Amino acid sequence: MNIKHNPWLLFISLFILSLVVAWVLLGLGEHWINPFSPSSDMESRILWELRSPRLLTAFAVGGMLALAGAWFQVLLGNPLAEPYVLGVAGSAAVGAVSAMALMPDATWAVSLGAFIGAWVGIAIVLSFSHLGSARLLLAGVVLAAFWAAILMLLIALLPERGVARAYAWMMGDLSNSALPVWSLLLAWGTALFCGLMLSLSLDKLLLGEKHAASLGVNVPRLRTLLLLLASAVTAIAVTAAGTIGFVGLVVPHLMRLLFGSLHKSVLIASALGGGVLLMLADTAARTVISPAELPVGVLTAMIGVPVFLWLLLRRST
Amino acid sequence: MDSLKRLILLLLCVCSVTPAFAGERILALAPHICEVLYAIGAEKDVVGAVSYCDYPKAAKQLPRVGAYNRINVEAALALKPSMAIVLDTKISGIKQLEAMGVKIVQSHPETVDEVIIDIRRIGKLTGHALQASLVADDLQQRLDKLGKVNKPTPVFYEVWAEPLLTAGKNTFIHDVLKRMGLKNVFGDMQLEAPRVNIESVIAAKPEIIIIPSENRDVKERTLFWQKWLGKDIRVITVNPDLVHRPGPRLLDGMEYLKGQLNFEH
């Protein structure tokens, strides 16, 4: 039985892989703690109250970003598309940084600001969705530039230490997500489920809009649905962890290279593979220069890009 | 290295006894510089300031010419300054000011001792040497009287809560803590404001948490640290303007911290 042609087998084997990786990473930190037998009360609290929520957040966020990336790539018919391509990250950042400026004492305000900002960005992008993918992409890129400009303005007005906080948010931070872990895992599961329901239509869309229409796909409806779904998932990921680059771009391509381009496989593999990649990156972020921490966005780029380039080269020979 | 730096600063002080006269038109381009100038009786000479120059109250009325790291050259020149005292001479606009004939003086004290040296130096440069030396003598006396905590108590200084930032080696805060006999638990880190993991704070076993009381729900932070470091952990808050600004209110901040430490001993 070939794993490429059996989505269930793929799901189960990648799921087991994720569990094994998560279990090993759980032990890593300031000190190695054996997850099977923590030696003190404090150690088990570190395991279950500090490390595991953060690992699970990383898993859910990474998986959602990869899913959103896969959707945007087929929606826009562009291999360079990623979750933030339509400016959602920018508008979410504007929301988050505005919240930091207006209510610096409240930590929840940042997440709320990011969530509202993300949806404002999505609403603007949605009004361009009927124009076709090329113009939608163009609108998204211009909007992203617009949000970036507003962000620079806000940062110029923030006090010095506020700037550090804004940059930390923009480089991704999984250490204090305002959304509870279970809700993120639920969002992850729902996203994967919706994606799988759409996977057959997505395969047809890959052939081009005309072919898809002739194969019985209601293309405009599918596009709107996909745009909403991908944006919603991006908004949740951004609210939970700030902006984390490269996962959404690299993981779907990586999974296509490994498991073929049928969407059932791509989506399953992205949801799990993105999760594993972000768990690895975040564990590295909190351990490599311990006791200091690196921004996780730096690590995703450092891990994701070389792996991706290597696979590209290997495929072309 | 430190003593070399101090020696150079001392030399600079000696060299800078140029014929100075009161009546310069001074731009105070950082909050602590504003505080120093008001403390040494140079308030009539200050013609402009930057954001966050908010102490003493009268300083809030000064015309603003930008922020400590970015100034508007035209706004600055419109005030017809003869001297600009800056934190960092490399920020944009300072070269233009200098080219227009404005005297540039740097004030960037990095240790408690340098704060006092710097006040004397600015006094001499602005023609307020007498009052500056009175202020500096007072600070020195209070510093000498301050003493140290008996044993080096490990302290975690929470510069920022989310993300969790602290003060590393070579920072002003580190020196303030050292002078009080406290041990900064991340004092051997080269980074200026390292972002640290909660786990590593737990492992470092601080006995005191000092929180500058800006932008934070202190009650929430206290509960947070009690949860991870035990009910006995002492959480002290301090006005950040008193201990982060290398200016004349520094000893107020250090005395306040000392009071908090003794009170709870």
Interface residues (C-beta under 8 A of the other chain):
Chain A: G29 E30 H31 M42 I46 L50 R51 P104 D105 A106 T107 A156 P159 E160 R161 G162 A164 R165 A168 D173 S175 N176 R286 S290 P291 A292 E293 P295
Chain B: S51 Y52 Y68 N69 R70 V159 W160 A161 E162 P163 L164 L165 F186 M189 L191 A193 P194 R195 V196 N197 I198 E199 S200 V201 I202 A203 A204 E214 N215 R216 D217
